[in-house]
Amino acid sequence: MPVYQNKKTKKWEYRAYANDIYGNRKQFEKTGFNTKKEAQDAERELLSLDKVSYCDLSFQELWDNYKQYMSLKLKPQSYRKTISKFKNHILPYFKDYKVKNITANIYTKWQILIEKKGFKHKYNSSLHGSMVTILNYAIKFYGLKENIASKIGNFSKKEELDKNVDFWTFEEYQQFIQVVDDDIYKIFFETLYYTGLRQGECLALTWKDFKEDYLDIYKTISKEKKDGEYIINTPKTKHSIRKIKLDTQLIETLKKLKEEQKEIVGFEESWYIFGGIKPLAPSTIGRKKDKYCELSKVKKIRIHDFRHSHATLLLSAGVPITVISQRLGHADINMTLNTYSHLIPKDEDKAIDILNQIKSKNTLKAFN
């Protein structure tokens, strides 16, 4: 293929045929080389690559292809979150860069910019993870030579004082539940508070999932609707698949609710516990919750904070953190500790009392 000098600019250029990112044969040309040798070397590099497509691939082009690929791999809710991360915090910075030109300096500057936004370390890490994943995709499918995100590494973890955990004490919960005058919503709030279930897990429950003394948790409902129907997904992780034991009073409450629903014509075990043929709408649940907060004069918390309230209720009663972790369906105990460790009662004095008792007993034995 020709390598020649532009008569006007006196710069060297090349033209060569290679496959584009879609595998189509096309002509590539590049200008601006100071010497003939530079142009020849660049042409040889283009033609020698097994995968040449990444050479002129912009990050925006990479994202457009990656987005289609991930739509087949991810659950709808995870896909929506991925779209949001890239749209809000990654594409605005990287979209105009050629993928091969994203250097350590460029990536580090982006990390500094993200840190200034004041997000939690966990969210920053998820953004970094998204960059690692898309660049691995570029390596696999478009011949990118290295993953600069992996090379630079994650955001540094700083001490975070605000754990973003809000909850009700048992007294606050009692004050709230006493004003709830709609039975189905009252039982829904009770179930959240006394089981620690996520809202989607609770809404996905059918009467088939209500056993003698526990709830079988193996699915969740996402917030989106598809063709007028809620989307049923498997839980966040395999650890979220679990059996939640129920207290005696909640068991009796659910049994009574089931007997009432059985009186409805067409009742089936496949009906949703909270809603019947269709589950309760999350937006309505939120409005009801806010209304009852105002009536009871307790502070407003999120629906997800019923889960935190359950965990803190058990912690305050001395239930082991391992049991709470299993009950919440956390992947490992560290997740539970990272969320609730600052709420665990400081019982060092109690530990010293126990040590004193042990030593005292042994001392008495020694004298006897």
PEGI-V150898 format. One record per pair of residues at least 24 apart in sequence whose C-alpha atoms are under 8 Angstrom apart, sorted by the first residue. I is the first residue (numbers start at 1). J is the second residue. Records with the same first field share a line. If there is no record, write none. Layout:
I->J / J
This chain:
3->36 / 39 / 40
4->36
5->36
11->35
12->36 / 39
13->39
14->39 / 40 / 43
15->43
16->43 / 47
18->46 / 47 / 52
19->52 / 53
20->52 / 53
21->52 / 53 / 54 / 57 / 142
50->143
51->142 / 143
52->142 / 143
53->142 / 143
54->99 / 100 / 138 / 142 / 143 / 144
55->98 / 99 / 100
56->98 / 99
57->98 / 99 / 100
58->95 / 96 / 97 / 98 / 99
59->91 / 94 / 95 / 96 / 97 / 98 / 99
60->91 / 94 / 95 / 96
62->99 / 138
63->134
66->134 / 137
75->233
76->222 / 224
77->222 / 223 / 224
82->130
85->127
89->114 / 127
90->127
99->144
100->144
102->148
103->148
104->148 / 152
107->148 / 149 / 152
108->152
111->155
120->160
121->155 / 156 / 157 / 158
124->155
125->154 / 155
128->154 / 155
129->154
163->339
165->305 / 308 / 339
166->301 / 305 / 308 / 309
167->301 / 305 / 306 / 308 / 309 / 312
168->301 / 305 / 306 / 309
169->309 / 312 / 313
170->313
172->298
175->296 / 298
176->292 / 293 / 296 / 297 / 298
178->296
179->292 / 295 / 296
180->292
184->274 / 275
185->274 / 285 / 288
187->253 / 254
188->274
189->306
190->250
191->250
192->306 / 307 / 310
193->306 / 307 / 309 / 310
194->246 / 247 / 310
195->244 / 245 / 246 / 307 / 310 / 327
196->306 / 307 / 308 / 309 / 310 / 311 / 327 / 328
197->307 / 328
198->304 / 307
199->303 / 304
201->235
202->274
203->272 / 273 / 274 / 279 / 280
204->232 / 272 / 279
205->272 / 273 / 274
206->269 / 270 / 271 / 272 / 273 / 274
207->258 / 269 / 270 / 271 / 272 / 273
208->269 / 270
212->251
213->245 / 246 / 247 / 248 / 251
214->243 / 244 / 245 / 246
215->243 / 244 / 245 / 246
216->241 / 242 / 243 / 244
217->241 / 242 / 243 / 244
218->242
223->282
237->331
238->331
239->329 / 330 / 331
240->328 / 329 / 330 / 331
241->329
242->327 / 329
244->327
312->340 / 343
315->343 / 344 / 345
316->344 / 345
